[in-house]
Amino acid sequence: MNIRELAQRPGPFASLYIDAEHDTEDAEQQRALRWRTLAERLTDAGASDHMVELLGAAVTGSEPEPGRAGRVLIADSDAVLIDRRLPHPIQPEIVRVSPLPYLLPLIEYETAEVPHVVAVVDKVGSEMYGVDDNGEVVGETIEGSGHPIHKVRHGGGWSHRSMQRRVEETVRRNADDIAAELKRLTERVRARIVVLAGDVTARAEVRRALGSTRARVVELESGGRAAGADTGEFDAEVRDLVAGEAEELRAETVARFDKARGRDDGPAVAGLSATVSALLAANTENLLINAAALGDRTVRLDPQPLRDPAALGALSDTSAQSCRADEALPVGVLVRGGTITPIDEGVAPSEGVGALLRYT
């Protein structure tokens, strides 16, 4: 389930951001002890017994992975809706039970990358995959006659970057056909960057056949399709390129926001009250938010219309309740089709939030 779908579900929710297990000799024992503490915190926060049971099965029922990593789990009363590995643990660990899911830390990790496509080519074919704006990996194989043999779509996360840990698909086509498939995948995920690697001659032919594209095309010398090839250096270079593109996108968004605020009639607002008003009027194109600057601020509203993309509302009414702003704002923006840009505290607007508007 992606976070836009999750944002529309009724609560309550339990949101966990925890340190993932280590693959050590005492991993099972340590995991059991840590879960006992987490279960107590969930119960104290108001989680139902069934909710605790669901999360406990997810946490203790999976195999530990080597190295330190983070993990986010979000559950409602019926199921665990989100269970993802994060590249780094969040400290301190977060345990919340509330009417709305706590999505902001997950969004911060997801927006550390942008939609992109990676293609490794040689003289006989290619392997390629795209990552969309939900962080999900999308790939397709076409072979010979040009008819799809099968499609692959599976959950995103950092594991998609390891060519050895995903389903390997081979495309035996000439450079023109590989380029056509690469362009199609680039448009499908709305990629901002295309990473092209592999055999030098084949790469040059595909680059020529690809022609102009709205995405930036970067060629890497690392990366290859040979069996047993070490993908570590290549994966690291791809991560750095995608992270750099994400940082550039954040800088562009902040610059747009500052320019809009500099005009009397500019399409931007700053501060909690103005941002929530824009949100509930379905007038938020992009929410700029810094968790530290926003802090523990709350807003009074009804979570039900907030989750309804067709509903417009006021800050408070007879059914309103106090909700954390760092939960309510991301949910409301996602439901109404807006985007969210976590930004550094040094450039954050008043009270840690602001919005670029769809109209003035």
ABEGO torsion letter per residue (X at the ends): XBAAAAAABBOBBBBBBBBBBBBBAAAAAAAAAAAAAAAAAAAAAGBBAAAAAAAAAAAAABBBBBEBBBBBBBBBAABBABBBBBABBBOBBBBBBBABBBAAAAAAAAAABBBBBBBBBBAAEBBBBBBBAAGBBBBBBBBGAGBBABBBBBBBEAAAABAAABBBBBBBBBAAAAAAAAAAAAAAAGBABBBBBEBAAAAAAAAAAAEBBABBBBBBABEBABBGBBAAAAAAAAAAAAAAAAAAAAAAAAAAAAAAAABAABBBBBEAAAAAAAAAAGABABBBBBAAAAEABBBBBBAAAAABAABBBBABBAABBBBBAAAAAAAAAAAAGBBBBBBBAAABBBGGBBBBBABX
